[in-house]
């Protein structure tokens, strides 16, 4: 069973980011996908006032599985919508336009904006 959950502890966020080769940022938040205590991937994001940005998606084993990336992004997007964030941007590197578009983002003025 794959579980998706937020990592609330900053030291734990830092540890997971390092394991997935992602730079840890104290102002960011992290959601993790795990199965049987194994980390399948993470999604790092930050919230600024009424906007938010998905800044990284990664895993220990590269490349991250598409299904895991979709589950993580969908969970983060649902959380951000529940927080009444007005604008959600996709800023993570290394993903094809078709993948980003499949998550519900639209390219506008060189930015990927969630619709």
C-alpha positions in Angstrom: 0.0 0.0 0.0 1.5 3.4 -1.1 1.0 6.1 1.5 1.3 9.8 0.8 1.8 12.1 3.8 3.3 15.5 4.8 6.6 15.4 6.7 6.1 17.9 9.6 9.5 17.6 11.3 12.1 19.9 9.7 15.0 17.5 10.6 13.1 14.7 8.9 12.4 16.9 5.8 16.1 17.6 5.6 17.0 13.9 5.9 14.6 12.9 3.1 15.6 15.7 0.8 19.3 14.6 1.1 18.3 11.0 0.4 16.5 12.2 -2.8 19.3 14.6 -3.9 17.1 17.7 -3.4 18.3 20.9 -1.7 16.6 21.3 1.7 15.0 24.7 2.3 13.6 25.6 5.7 10.8 27.6 4.2 9.6 24.7 2.1 7.3 21.8 3.0 7.6 18.2 1.9 5.1 15.4 1.1 6.5 11.9 0.8 5.3 8.7 -0.9 6.3 5.5 0.9 5.6 1.8 0.8 6.7 -0.6 3.5 8.9 2.1 5.1 10.7 2.7 1.8 10.7 6.2 0.4 9.3 6.1 -3.2 9.5 9.9 -3.7 9.0 13.4 -2.4 7.3 16.6 -3.6 8.8 19.9 -2.2 6.7 23.1 -2.3 6.5 26.5 -0.7 3.6 28.8 0.1 4.0 32.6 -0.1 1.0 34.6 0.9 -1.8 33.5 -1.5 0.4 31.7 -4.0 2.4 28.4 -3.9 5.1 26.7 -6.0 5.9 23.0 -6.5 9.7 23.3 -6.6 11.0 19.8 -6.7 9.9 16.2 -7.2 12.4 13.4 -6.8 13.2 10.0 -5.5 16.2 7.9 -4.3 16.0 5.8 -7.4 16.1 7.9 -10.6 14.0 8.7 -12.5 11.0 8.9 -10.2 8.1 6.7 -11.3 5.4 8.7 -13.2 2.6 7.2 -11.0 4.4 8.3 -7.8 5.0 11.8 -9.2 1.4 12.1 -10.1 0.2 10.9 -6.7 2.5 13.3 -4.9 1.6 16.3 -7.0 -2.1 15.6 -6.8 -1.8 15.4 -3.0 0.1 18.6 -2.7 -2.3 20.4 -5.1 -5.3 19.2 -3.0 -3.7 20.4 0.1 -3.0 23.8 -1.4 -6.5 24.1 -2.7 -7.8 23.3 0.8 -5.6 26.1 2.1 -7.4 28.5 -0.3 -4.1 29.3 -2.2 -5.1 31.4 -5.1 -2.2 30.6 -7.5 -0.2 27.4 -7.8 2.9 27.3 -10.0 4.9 24.3 -11.2 8.6 25.1 -11.0 10.2 21.7 -10.7 12.9 20.9 -13.3 13.2 17.9 -15.4 9.6 17.2 -16.4 8.1 17.1 -19.9 5.5 19.7 -20.8 3.0 16.9 -21.4 3.4 15.6 -17.8 3.0 19.0 -16.3 -0.1 19.7 -18.4 -1.6 16.3 -17.4 -1.5 17.6 -13.7 -3.8 20.5 -14.7 -1.2 23.2 -15.3 -1.3 25.6 -18.2 1.7 27.4 -19.6 1.1 31.2 -19.4 3.9 33.8 -19.9 6.6 31.2 -19.4 5.1 29.9 -16.2 3.1 26.8 -15.4 -0.1 27.9 -13.6 -2.6 25.4 -12.1 -6.1 25.9 -13.6 
